Amino acid sequence: MRTRYDFTAQDGTHFGVILPIEEIVAEIANPVDTWTSDPTTLTLVDGKVSAWNGRLGRQFAQASAAVRPVYTGNGLRFMDPATFAPNAYLALAGTQLGVQNAMTVASRQRLTPESLTTDQHFMWGWHQPFNRLQYRYISGNNILRLQVGAVNVDVDLPANHGGDIGAVAVYNYNPATTSGTVTLHVAGVGSATGNITAAPEFQGFTIGGAGGGVVQDMPGWQTKHGIWTGAASGADLAALLAWVA
């Protein structure tokens, strides 16, 4: 094949359409839904977000005006901009996730620089049993932790990461052997894996916190979130890491 620019392609090859990353992510199997902080995805009441609407119609919602996030150019803001104190959260509406043998959660958050030397901040998840993503600052070290029951999976963040965090959590449990793994991948940083002896369970799911006493706990913004009832690997995992990067 010859183009107008006098470039000759090898026989049997062609130029295909390059899909946007959003469309690639949308093709990943077993989606619960994906959410992006585009103004068209938000239901606003008095300038605050009462619902974050997913591509497939699922919602993260908040009935109480007092704890609704605000949409800004940086995404959904879950804190007071003057004090940086967390002041908002959203909860998954409708049917909850419950017990899932295989599951993937992808998200992109941005914590304020002022919050990075304070331990600890919960970003999403649930508290009974523990299944939650948290930022830790321990002895001068920046850590992203996925807590699954009594198992902590930690990825060290570089000192200059600046609060931008793109994470993909992949759960893979085999009920026949009552064993499995959970892996936390951090875009541009690395990954870590832990062993689990029970399937992940989410009787609820919040963002901006992780239920219970840490329901409002994220001093920052969120721009993307996705949940799948399958364990992402290979090209799917690579696409998700690119999506949250």
CORNOR-V243759 format. One record per helix or strand of 3 or more residues. SS is the DSSP state (H for helix, E for strand). FROM is the first residue (numbers start at 1). LEN is the number of residues. If there is no record, write none. Layout:
SS/FROM/LEN
SS/FROM/LEN
This chain:
H/21/6
E/31/6
H/39/3
E/42/4
E/48/6
E/59/3
H/65/3
E/70/3
E/75/3
E/90/3
E/98/3
E/102/10
H/113/3
E/121/7
E/130/9
E/141/8
E/151/7
E/164/11
E/179/8
E/190/7
E/200/3
H/212/3
E/220/9
H/234/11
